[in-house]
Amino acid sequence: MGYAQLVIGPAGSGKSTYCSSLYDHCQTVGRTIHIVNLDPAAEHFNYPVDMDIRELISLDDVMEELGMGPNGGLIYCMEHLEDSMDDWLDEQLENYLDDDYLVFDCPGQIELFTHVPVLRNFVEYLKRKNFNVCAVYLLDSQFVSDVTKYISGCMASLSAMIQLELPHINILSKMDLVSNKKDVEEYLDPNAQVLLSQLNRQMAPRFGKLNKCLAELVDDYSMVNFIPLDLRKESSIQYVLSYIDSCIQYGEDADVKVRDFDLPEDDD
């Protein structure tokens, strides 16, 4: 059985930086992970890339040869990946053992994990290949500076959860850039009444019913909470990694090692 993280989130949320820091952390603790680039528009990496979609197709080539724009071209590239899963991707995955740990660095185009079925079909393919997969959704901590932005981020996260149907972890990235941590703490595990009160203060009275429904949606299903990630702290990276490992049951199939020992001799 293999293990995989699907790193998703809006553009600029710190997905590639997360992958780079995760790789460095694992190198430090003597653990092996493999980073896979699924962004056909990527240019530079701060980590070694073990698999790269650009070997199959790149956004620059699609835009040049087909005359597409960046958004349409990116969707075209991902659909081409979907069509190539049984040959190109199958061949790539043959290089990895049953217990290998892959981290997929995905593009930031929000359509890919909210309503376009490409990533969902990609996940189903990984499951057929006997991978335990977890979605890791990154949201820039600067994005939750007020309640309206927080609700927007929650709705995008919920859309991804419903679309992908995976164990799902939400991470507040770039916590090292937050000057006042207390501004963010109340959004890590929100209270519906507090959210509703804040929404009603910031929005016109005619949105009262909508605000109530949104706050209850976040609270009633207990589906959205966030783990803060400060990449300056190894303990923060390890905490997030342990949380993800638990979701995908990494390490639970390892053989228990029993050391032989001699029974203590009786004094008699």
Disulfide bonds with the S-S distance in Angstrom:
none
